[in-house]
Amino acid sequence: MNKSIIIHEFKTISKSKKNILFIISLIVLIFSYSFLVLPTKKTPDSFNHQEVKQEIEDIAAIQKGRESRGATGFHNMAGRAIYAEAEYSYKIKSKLVSAFEDQDFIRFSHLRMKDFAFHGITSDELIISKSPFPGKDTIHLYNQTILRYQGYLEEKLPITYKIIEQKTALQTIQNFLLSSSVLAILFCAIYFSSDMLVKDRQNRTILQGMPISWYRLINLKTFVSFTYTTVILAGLLLISVTVLTILNGFGSFDIHVPIILTEKTGSFGSSLNDYNTLSMAKFLIMAFSFLPILIHLFIRLNAVLSLLFKNAWLVLMISTAILFSERIYFSRTLRDLFGIKISNFPQTYFEFGKIVTGEKNYLVNLETITYGKGILVLMITLLILEIVLYAVSRIINKRRFYQGI
C-alpha cells in the first residue's frame, strides 16, 4: 500500500503542469543569467585595463607638470608626498596592465593586493555609501578580498581571470548561497508542496477509502514532496554547474572562502586577525547541510497550512510570507525582537550561506548567530512543527478535510 501511494504521488507531482512550467522557467533563468548577465557583470575584482591605461597616461601627464614646476616634494597643506605617491601608483598600475596583458595572473594577484593596500577597494563604493556603517564595511570588504587573493597564491591554484572575478562555477554557486537569492531554493520547496494535500480533495471518495491512517498518508506525501524537491534542485544545480563550467571553468574546491570569527574576537572584522578561511569544499558542505532541514520544515509547514485553510494558493502565499518575513523587521541595528534575541528565530537562518561565513553575525554585531545554533534552532522549530501537525491532523481528520467541497 505504501509503495503504491508513493508511486502514485510521484506520478502526480511530476506530471503537474504548474510544476513543469515552473521548472522550465527556472532553467530559462539559469541560462539567461549564465549567458547574458554574468559575462557583463562587474565585480569588485573586475579589471578594466583600458581604463587603467588611460589613468596611467593621465598620471604621467600630471607628473610631468609637477616636475616642470619643481613640485616634487611634500604637499604644503596636507603634508603628503603627493609626487611620490603618484609615482608609486603609476608603477603599480603599469605593472598590473603588463601582467594582465601577459595573462600572468599569479603576478597580477600579487600586484593587485599591493594596489588594494595602496588605493583601497572602490568597486563597491556605491553600495557601501548606502550602508549605515560605510567605514566598517569598507574594511570588511578589504579584509575579505585580501584573504581570498592570499588563498589563491597559498594553494598554488591555476589562477585565471575568471577565478579572480569569481565567475567560475563553484564561485558563482558560493556567491549565490551568500546572497538573498538563496531564498529561491526554499521557495521551490514551498511551491512544489503547496498543493500536496489540497489537490486530492477532488478525489476524496477514493482517498477516504484507503486503509491507511491520515497522519501516515501526510507523512508519505511529505516524503514524496521532499524527494521530488531534492531531485529537482540537484538537477538544476547540475545544469548550472555544467553551463558555468563550459563558459567560465569549474574553479577549485581549494579556493579559500573568508569567514569572520566574531564569536571568538567580538571585534567584528576590524582587523585580519578577526578572520579565517574555509576551503570551498567545506563551505559548500556546511551550507548545503541546512537544506534538508529547511526543505522538510517548509513542507511540513505547508501540510499544517493545508489542513487549516484547504486552499493551495493561500498556503503558497502564507508560506512565502513566512519565508520573507525577516525582511519586515531586519536592520543592521536590530538585535532583539519582542525581547528575544534574533538568533533564536528560525527566520534568521533562512539565508544559510551567511551563517556559515559569519556574515549574519557581522551585519548585526552579534556573536550568537552560529552554524551550530542555526542547526539547533531549526531542529527545535521542526520538532514544534511536527507536534503541531500531529495535533492538527487529529482535529482535522481525513473525513473533515475532504468534506464540504
VOMI-859527 format. One record per residue (C-alpha): residue number from 1; x, y, z. Coordinates in steps of 0.2 Angstrom, whole numbers, plus 5000, padded with zeros to 4 digits. Example, Ala and Ser with C-alpha at 12.3 -4.5 7.8 and 13.67 -1.06 7.14 Angstrom:
2
+-----+------+------+------+
| pos |    x |    y |    z |
+-----+------+------+------+
|   1 | 5062 | 4978 | 5039 |
|   2 | 5068 | 4995 | 5036 |
+-----+------+------+------+
// end
This chain:
405
+-----+------+------+------+
| pos |    x |    y |    z |
+-----+------+------+------+
|   1 | 5000 | 5000 | 5000 |
|   2 | 5014 | 5012 | 5005 |
|   3 | 5023 | 5009 | 4989 |
|   4 | 5008 | 5011 | 4978 |
|   5 | 5004 | 5028 | 4986 |
|   6 | 5022 | 5034 | 4984 |
|   7 | 5022 | 5029 | 4966 |
|   8 | 5005 | 5037 | 4963 |
|   9 | 5011 | 5053 | 4971 |
|  10 | 5027 | 5054 | 4961 |
|  11 | 5017 | 5052 | 4945 |
|  12 | 5005 | 5066 | 4951 |
|  13 | 5018 | 5078 | 4956 |
|  14 | 5030 | 5075 | 4941 |
|  15 | 5015 | 5077 | 4929 |
|  16 | 5009 | 5093 | 4937 |
|  17 | 5008 | 5107 | 4924 |
|  18 | 5012 | 5120 | 4936 |
|  19 | 5027 | 5111 | 4942 |
|  20 | 5033 | 5108 | 4924 |
|  21 | 5031 | 5126 | 4919 |
|  22 | 5040 | 5132 | 4935 |
|  23 | 5055 | 5121 | 4932 |
|  24 | 5056 | 5127 | 4914 |
|  25 | 5056 | 5145 | 4920 |
|  26 | 5070 | 5141 | 4932 |
|  27 | 5080 | 5133 | 4918 |
|  28 | 5077 | 5148 | 4907 |
|  29 | 5083 | 5159 | 4921 |
|  30 | 5099 | 5149 | 4923 |
|  31 | 5103 | 5150 | 4905 |
|  32 | 5099 | 5169 | 4904 |
|  33 | 5110 | 5173 | 4919 |
|  34 | 5124 | 5162 | 4913 |
|  35 | 5124 | 5169 | 4895 |
|  36 | 5118 | 5186 | 4897 |
|  37 | 5120 | 5193 | 4914 |
|  38 | 5136 | 5185 | 4921 |
|  39 | 5148 | 5189 | 4906 |
|  40 | 5144 | 5208 | 4908 |
|  41 | 5143 | 5208 | 4927 |
|  42 | 5156 | 5219 | 4935 |
|  43 | 5163 | 5213 | 4952 |
|  44 | 5174 | 5221 | 4964 |
|  45 | 5188 | 5211 | 4957 |
|  46 | 5185 | 5216 | 4938 |
|  47 | 5199 | 5224 | 4930 |
|  48 | 5197 | 5236 | 4915 |
|  49 | 5214 | 5238 | 4908 |
|  50 | 5209 | 5251 | 4895 |
|  51 | 5203 | 5262 | 4909 |
|  52 | 5218 | 5259 | 4919 |
|  53 | 5229 | 5263 | 4904 |
|  54 | 5220 | 5280 | 4902 |
|  55 | 5223 | 5283 | 4921 |
|  56 | 5242 | 5279 | 4918 |
|  57 | 5243 | 5292 | 4904 |
|  58 | 5234 | 5305 | 4915 |
|  59 | 5246 | 5302 | 4929 |
|  60 | 5261 | 5303 | 4918 |
|  61 | 5255 | 5320 | 4911 |
|  62 | 5252 | 5327 | 4929 |
|  63 | 5269 | 5321 | 4935 |
|  64 | 5277 | 5330 | 4920 |
|  65 | 5268 | 5346 | 4925 |
|  66 | 5274 | 5344 | 4943 |
|  67 | 5292 | 5341 | 4938 |
|  68 | 5292 | 5356 | 4927 |
|  69 | 5286 | 5366 | 4942 |
|  70 | 5298 | 5358 | 4954 |
|  71 | 5283 | 5352 | 4964 |
|  72 | 5290 | 5335 | 4969 |
|  73 | 5291 | 5337 | 4987 |
|  74 | 5278 | 5337 | 5001 |
|  75 | 5261 | 5345 | 4999 |
|  76 | 5261 | 5361 | 5009 |
|  77 | 5243 | 5359 | 5016 |
|  78 | 5242 | 5340 | 5019 |
|  79 | 5260 | 5336 | 5022 |
|  80 | 5259 | 5322 | 5010 |
|  81 | 5272 | 5316 | 4997 |
|  82 | 5260 | 5319 | 4983 |
|  83 | 5273 | 5317 | 4969 |
|  84 | 5280 | 5301 | 4977 |
|  85 | 5263 | 5293 | 4979 |
|  86 | 5258 | 5297 | 4961 |
|  87 | 5274 | 5289 | 4955 |
|  88 | 5271 | 5273 | 4966 |
|  89 | 5253 | 5272 | 4959 |
|  90 | 5260 | 5274 | 4941 |
|  91 | 5272 | 5260 | 4943 |
|  92 | 5259 | 5248 | 4951 |
|  93 | 5246 | 5252 | 4938 |
|  94 | 5258 | 5250 | 4924 |
|  95 | 5264 | 5233 | 4931 |
|  96 | 5246 | 5227 | 4933 |
|  97 | 5242 | 5231 | 4915 |
|  98 | 5258 | 5222 | 4909 |
|  99 | 5253 | 5207 | 4920 |
| 100 | 5235 | 5207 | 4914 |
| 101 | 5240 | 5208 | 4895 |
| 102 | 5253 | 5194 | 4898 |
| 103 | 5239 | 5183 | 4906 |
| 104 | 5252 | 5181 | 4921 |
| 105 | 5238 | 5181 | 4934 |
| 106 | 5250 | 5175 | 4948 |
| 107 | 5260 | 5191 | 4946 |
| 108 | 5244 | 5200 | 4944 |
| 109 | 5237 | 5194 | 4960 |
| 110 | 5252 | 5199 | 4970 |
| 111 | 5251 | 5217 | 4962 |
| 112 | 5233 | 5218 | 4965 |
| 113 | 5235 | 5216 | 4983 |
| 114 | 5248 | 5230 | 4983 |
| 115 | 5236 | 5240 | 4973 |
| 116 | 5222 | 5237 | 4985 |
| 117 | 5233 | 5241 | 5000 |
| 118 | 5238 | 5257 | 4992 |
| 119 | 5222 | 5263 | 4984 |
| 120 | 5209 | 5253 | 4994 |
| 121 | 5194 | 5244 | 4986 |
| 122 | 5182 | 5256 | 4977 |
| 123 | 5172 | 5244 | 4966 |
| 124 | 5158 | 5243 | 4979 |
| 125 | 5158 | 5262 | 4983 |
| 126 | 5140 | 5265 | 4978 |
| 127 | 5134 | 5250 | 4988 |
| 128 | 5145 | 5254 | 5003 |
| 129 | 5139 | 5273 | 5003 |
| 130 | 5122 | 5267 | 5007 |
| 131 | 5127 | 5257 | 5022 |
| 132 | 5124 | 5264 | 5040 |
| 133 | 5142 | 5259 | 5043 |
| 134 | 5152 | 5263 | 5027 |
| 135 | 5169 | 5264 | 5035 |
| 136 | 5167 | 5247 | 5044 |
| 137 | 5160 | 5239 | 5028 |
| 138 | 5175 | 5246 | 5018 |
| 139 | 5187 | 5237 | 5030 |
| 140 | 5177 | 5221 | 5029 |
| 141 | 5177 | 5221 | 5010 |
| 142 | 5196 | 5224 | 5010 |
| 143 | 5200 | 5210 | 5023 |
| 144 | 5189 | 5198 | 5013 |
| 145 | 5197 | 5202 | 4997 |
| 146 | 5215 | 5201 | 5003 |
| 147 | 5211 | 5184 | 5011 |
| 148 | 5204 | 5177 | 4995 |
| 149 | 5219 | 5183 | 4985 |
| 150 | 5231 | 5176 | 4998 |
| 151 | 5222 | 5159 | 4996 |
| 152 | 5224 | 5159 | 4978 |
| 153 | 5243 | 5160 | 4980 |
| 154 | 5245 | 5149 | 4995 |
| 155 | 5235 | 5135 | 4987 |
| 156 | 5245 | 5137 | 4971 |
| 157 | 5229 | 5137 | 4961 |
| 158 | 5230 | 5138 | 4942 |
| 159 | 5224 | 5156 | 4943 |
| 160 | 5213 | 5163 | 4929 |
| 161 | 5204 | 5179 | 4926 |
| 162 | 5188 | 5171 | 4929 |
| 163 | 5194 | 5165 | 4946 |
| 164 | 5199 | 5182 | 4950 |
| 165 | 5182 | 5189 | 4945 |
| 166 | 5174 | 5175 | 4955 |
| 167 | 5164 | 5169 | 4940 |
| 168 | 5169 | 5151 | 4939 |
| 169 | 5155 | 5138 | 4943 |
| 170 | 5160 | 5135 | 4961 |
| 171 | 5162 | 5153 | 4965 |
| 172 | 5146 | 5158 | 4957 |
| 173 | 5137 | 5145 | 4967 |
| 174 | 5146 | 5151 | 4983 |
| 175 | 5140 | 5169 | 4979 |
| 176 | 5123 | 5163 | 4976 |
| 177 | 5122 | 5155 | 4993 |
| 178 | 5129 | 5171 | 5001 |
| 179 | 5116 | 5182 | 4993 |
| 180 | 5097 | 5184 | 4997 |
| 181 | 5094 | 5174 | 4981 |
| 182 | 5097 | 5158 | 4991 |
| 183 | 5079 | 5160 | 4997 |
| 184 | 5073 | 5155 | 4979 |
| 185 | 5079 | 5137 | 4984 |
| 186 | 5067 | 5137 | 4999 |
| 187 | 5053 | 5144 | 4988 |
| 188 | 5055 | 5129 | 4977 |
| 189 | 5051 | 5118 | 4992 |
| 190 | 5036 | 5129 | 4996 |
| 191 | 5029 | 5129 | 4978 |
| 192 | 5031 | 5111 | 4975 |
| 193 | 5022 | 5106 | 4991 |
| 194 | 5009 | 5119 | 4992 |
| 195 | 4995 | 5108 | 4985 |
| 196 | 5001 | 5091 | 4991 |
| 197 | 4986 | 5089 | 5001 |
| 198 | 4973 | 5101 | 4993 |
| 199 | 4974 | 5093 | 4976 |
| 200 | 4967 | 5077 | 4982 |
| 201 | 4951 | 5085 | 4988 |
| 202 | 4944 | 5082 | 4970 |
| 203 | 4946 | 5063 | 4973 |
| 204 | 4941 | 5062 | 4991 |
| 205 | 4930 | 5047 | 4989 |
| 206 | 4944 | 5036 | 4983 |
| 207 | 4956 | 5043 | 4996 |
| 208 | 4944 | 5042 | 5010 |
| 209 | 4943 | 5023 | 5007 |
| 210 | 4962 | 5020 | 5008 |
| 211 | 4966 | 5008 | 5023 |
| 212 | 4979 | 5020 | 5029 |
| 213 | 4979 | 5032 | 5044 |
| 214 | 4978 | 5051 | 5040 |
| 215 | 4994 | 5056 | 5048 |
| 216 | 5003 | 5042 | 5039 |
| 217 | 4996 | 5047 | 5022 |
| 218 | 5003 | 5065 | 5026 |
| 219 | 5020 | 5058 | 5030 |
| 220 | 5020 | 5048 | 5014 |
| 221 | 5016 | 5064 | 5004 |
| 222 | 5029 | 5074 | 5013 |
| 223 | 5042 | 5060 | 5008 |
| 224 | 5037 | 5062 | 4990 |
| 225 | 5037 | 5081 | 4990 |
| 226 | 5054 | 5081 | 4999 |
| 227 | 5062 | 5068 | 4987 |
| 228 | 5055 | 5077 | 4972 |
| 229 | 5061 | 5094 | 4978 |
| 230 | 5078 | 5087 | 4982 |
| 231 | 5080 | 5079 | 4965 |
| 232 | 5074 | 5094 | 4955 |
| 233 | 5086 | 5105 | 4965 |
| 234 | 5100 | 5093 | 4962 |
| 235 | 5096 | 5093 | 4943 |
| 236 | 5096 | 5112 | 4942 |
| 237 | 5112 | 5113 | 4952 |
| 238 | 5120 | 5100 | 4939 |
| 239 | 5114 | 5111 | 4925 |
| 240 | 5120 | 5127 | 4932 |
| 241 | 5137 | 5119 | 4936 |
| 242 | 5139 | 5112 | 4919 |
| 243 | 5134 | 5128 | 4909 |
| 244 | 5145 | 5139 | 4920 |
| 245 | 5160 | 5126 | 4919 |
| 246 | 5159 | 5127 | 4900 |
| 247 | 5158 | 5146 | 4900 |
| 248 | 5170 | 5151 | 4914 |
| 249 | 5178 | 5135 | 4921 |
| 250 | 5174 | 5124 | 4936 |
| 251 | 5185 | 5133 | 4949 |
| 252 | 5193 | 5123 | 4963 |
| 253 | 5187 | 5115 | 4979 |
| 254 | 5203 | 5123 | 4987 |
| 255 | 5198 | 5141 | 4985 |
| 256 | 5198 | 5150 | 5001 |
| 257 | 5181 | 5157 | 5007 |
| 258 | 5184 | 5171 | 5021 |
| 259 | 5174 | 5169 | 5037 |
| 260 | 5173 | 5181 | 5052 |
| 261 | 5177 | 5175 | 5069 |
| 262 | 5166 | 5186 | 5079 |
| 263 | 5161 | 5173 | 5092 |
| 264 | 5180 | 5172 | 5097 |
| 265 | 5186 | 5190 | 5095 |
| 266 | 5170 | 5200 | 5097 |
| 267 | 5178 | 5214 | 5087 |
| 268 | 5168 | 5211 | 5071 |
| 269 | 5180 | 5212 | 5057 |
| 270 | 5191 | 5227 | 5062 |
| 271 | 5207 | 5218 | 5058 |
| 272 | 5213 | 5202 | 5048 |
| 273 | 5215 | 5193 | 5065 |
| 274 | 5196 | 5193 | 5066 |
| 275 | 5195 | 5182 | 5050 |
| 276 | 5199 | 5164 | 5045 |
| 277 | 5196 | 5154 | 5029 |
| 278 | 5186 | 5138 | 5024 |
| 279 | 5190 | 5128 | 5009 |
| 280 | 5177 | 5130 | 4996 |
| 281 | 5173 | 5111 | 4998 |
| 282 | 5170 | 5113 | 5017 |
| 283 | 5159 | 5129 | 5014 |
| 284 | 5148 | 5120 | 5002 |
| 285 | 5146 | 5105 | 5013 |
| 286 | 5141 | 5116 | 5028 |
| 287 | 5130 | 5127 | 5018 |
| 288 | 5120 | 5113 | 5010 |
| 289 | 5118 | 5104 | 5027 |
| 290 | 5105 | 5117 | 5031 |
| 291 | 5095 | 5112 | 5015 |
| 292 | 5087 | 5095 | 5021 |
| 293 | 5081 | 5103 | 5037 |
| 294 | 5074 | 5119 | 5029 |
| 295 | 5066 | 5109 | 5014 |
| 296 | 5057 | 5097 | 5026 |
| 297 | 5052 | 5112 | 5038 |
| 298 | 5043 | 5121 | 5024 |
| 299 | 5035 | 5105 | 5018 |
| 300 | 5028 | 5101 | 5035 |
| 301 | 5023 | 5119 | 5037 |
| 302 | 5013 | 5118 | 5021 |
| 303 | 5005 | 5102 | 5027 |
| 304 | 4999 | 5112 | 5043 |
| 305 | 4993 | 5126 | 5032 |
| 306 | 4984 | 5115 | 5020 |
| 307 | 4974 | 5107 | 5034 |
| 308 | 4969 | 5123 | 5041 |
| 309 | 4965 | 5133 | 5025 |
| 310 | 4962 | 5119 | 5012 |
| 311 | 4967 | 5131 | 4998 |
| 312 | 4984 | 5129 | 4988 |
| 313 | 4986 | 5147 | 4984 |
| 314 | 4983 | 5153 | 5001 |
| 315 | 4996 | 5140 | 5008 |
| 316 | 5008 | 5147 | 4995 |
| 317 | 5006 | 5165 | 5000 |
| 318 | 5007 | 5162 | 5018 |
| 319 | 5022 | 5151 | 5017 |
| 320 | 5031 | 5163 | 5006 |
| 321 | 5027 | 5177 | 5018 |
| 322 | 5035 | 5167 | 5032 |
| 323 | 5050 | 5164 | 5020 |
| 324 | 5052 | 5183 | 5018 |
| 325 | 5046 | 5188 | 5035 |
| 326 | 5064 | 5193 | 5041 |
| 327 | 5063 | 5207 | 5028 |
| 328 | 5049 | 5216 | 5039 |
| 329 | 5060 | 5219 | 5054 |
| 330 | 5078 | 5216 | 5049 |
| 331 | 5090 | 5230 | 5051 |
| 332 | 5109 | 5232 | 5055 |
| 333 | 5105 | 5239 | 5072 |
| 334 | 5091 | 5227 | 5077 |
| 335 | 5097 | 5213 | 5089 |
| 336 | 5081 | 5209 | 5099 |
| 337 | 5063 | 5206 | 5093 |
| 338 | 5049 | 5206 | 5107 |
| 339 | 5063 | 5205 | 5120 |
| 340 | 5070 | 5189 | 5112 |
| 341 | 5087 | 5189 | 5103 |
| 342 | 5085 | 5187 | 5084 |
| 343 | 5097 | 5172 | 5085 |
| 344 | 5083 | 5162 | 5092 |
| 345 | 5071 | 5165 | 5077 |
| 346 | 5072 | 5152 | 5063 |
| 347 | 5070 | 5166 | 5050 |
| 348 | 5087 | 5172 | 5055 |
| 349 | 5094 | 5156 | 5047 |
| 350 | 5085 | 5155 | 5031 |
| 351 | 5100 | 5164 | 5022 |
| 352 | 5111 | 5150 | 5027 |
| 353 | 5126 | 5154 | 5017 |
| 354 | 5129 | 5170 | 5028 |
| 355 | 5128 | 5159 | 5044 |
| 356 | 5142 | 5148 | 5038 |
| 357 | 5154 | 5163 | 5035 |
| 358 | 5148 | 5173 | 5050 |
| 359 | 5142 | 5187 | 5039 |
| 360 | 5125 | 5187 | 5048 |
| 361 | 5134 | 5190 | 5064 |
| 362 | 5144 | 5204 | 5056 |
| 363 | 5129 | 5213 | 5049 |
| 364 | 5120 | 5214 | 5066 |
| 365 | 5135 | 5214 | 5078 |
| 366 | 5131 | 5198 | 5087 |
| 367 | 5141 | 5183 | 5092 |
| 368 | 5127 | 5171 | 5094 |
| 369 | 5121 | 5168 | 5076 |
| 370 | 5132 | 5152 | 5073 |
| 371 | 5131 | 5137 | 5062 |
| 372 | 5128 | 5125 | 5077 |
| 373 | 5115 | 5136 | 5084 |
| 374 | 5107 | 5138 | 5067 |
| 375 | 5105 | 5119 | 5066 |
| 376 | 5098 | 5118 | 5084 |
| 377 | 5085 | 5132 | 5081 |
| 378 | 5079 | 5124 | 5065 |
| 379 | 5078 | 5107 | 5073 |
| 380 | 5068 | 5113 | 5088 |
| 381 | 5057 | 5123 | 5076 |
| 382 | 5054 | 5107 | 5066 |
| 383 | 5050 | 5097 | 5081 |
| 384 | 5037 | 5110 | 5087 |
| 385 | 5030 | 5110 | 5069 |
| 386 | 5029 | 5091 | 5070 |
| 387 | 5019 | 5092 | 5086 |
| 388 | 5008 | 5105 | 5079 |
| 389 | 5005 | 5095 | 5063 |
| 390 | 5001 | 5079 | 5073 |
| 391 | 4988 | 5088 | 5084 |
| 392 | 4980 | 5097 | 5069 |
| 393 | 4979 | 5081 | 5059 |
| 394 | 4969 | 5073 | 5074 |
| 395 | 4957 | 5088 | 5074 |
| 396 | 4955 | 5090 | 5055 |
| 397 | 4954 | 5071 | 5051 |
| 398 | 4953 | 5064 | 5033 |
| 399 | 4934 | 5065 | 5033 |
| 400 | 4933 | 5083 | 5039 |
| 401 | 4947 | 5088 | 5027 |
| 402 | 4939 | 5081 | 5012 |
| 403 | 4921 | 5086 | 5015 |
| 404 | 4912 | 5102 | 5010 |
| 405 | 4919 | 5105 | 4993 |
+-----+------+------+------+
// end
